[in-house]
């Protein structure tokens, strides 16, 4: 696999799209919303002038011989965090994916409601981002879409300890297994993108599962209640990128 630009392991302190605390506040609406991110701080300029931004609408696809992602997950989700922008489950070392023979370790997973990526013009009520990093700090994110239906067992475990206050975290009563977040069929879309919140750094490998998994209406509402507002960045221009299927 072609080497990706180094983004830096420090970005994983609070997530794929969720980085260390900044002296400039950003949000999802008004003067601090996504349309303004690039003007809030010089380090956020890529949010406005980047050409490979995420999320995107996954359409106008290019057929490719995508090799299966090799998932090597084991239970490791042991802590849940409300960072004010999302709910995040931190993961202990030892779980990974392999893409074209290149290994990325799972660091954490977090959620957006409604979904950030769209599939053929369709948004979903919830999206999970499973954030991985290789030894050089390059990032790979597995996106999983949710449709309303049966309650999700991983979310049931996590939501039982979900902190309501921004900045709060809690230990999970039982260790969660990210494997259970994945759909049974592992076919996926692939594209080169970015973090979906400031500083919107590019060079992130995105791997979005084609098939959704289920989440109950009550679980969606519980997340929305804690977040108090939608936490999705609007889809960004694809520009010259190829989205592979």
Number of C-alpha atoms within 10 A of each C-alpha: 7 6 9 16 14 17 19 15 16 11 19 21 14 22 27 27 22 22 17 12 10 10 7 9 11 19 18 19 14 10 13 16 15 21 15 19 26 21 16 17 16 10 14 18 18 20 28 15 11 17 17 25 25 29 23 22 20 23 17 12 13 11 11 11 7 14 11 12 16 15 16 14 16 18 16 21 25 19 22 25 24 22 21 17 23 24 25 25 28 24 24 16 13 13 20 19 21 15 18 13 11 12 18 23 23 27 24 27 24 24 23 24 23 21 27 28 27 20 18 12 11 11 19 19 16 25 25 22 25 24 25 27 25 19 12 14 19 19 29 28 25 22 25 25 30 24 18 18 11 13 16 17 15 17 18 15 17 25 16 11 16 25 18 18 13 15 11 13 19 15 16 18 12 13 18 24 19 20 15 16 21 20 17 11 10 14 16 20 22 20 21 20 25 29 27 25 25 23 22 27 27 23 21 28 20 24 23 26 20 17 16 21 21 17 22 17 14 12 18 19 12 15 22 18 12 17 21 11 15 17 21 22 23 18 19 19 15 21 9 8 12 16 20 19 20
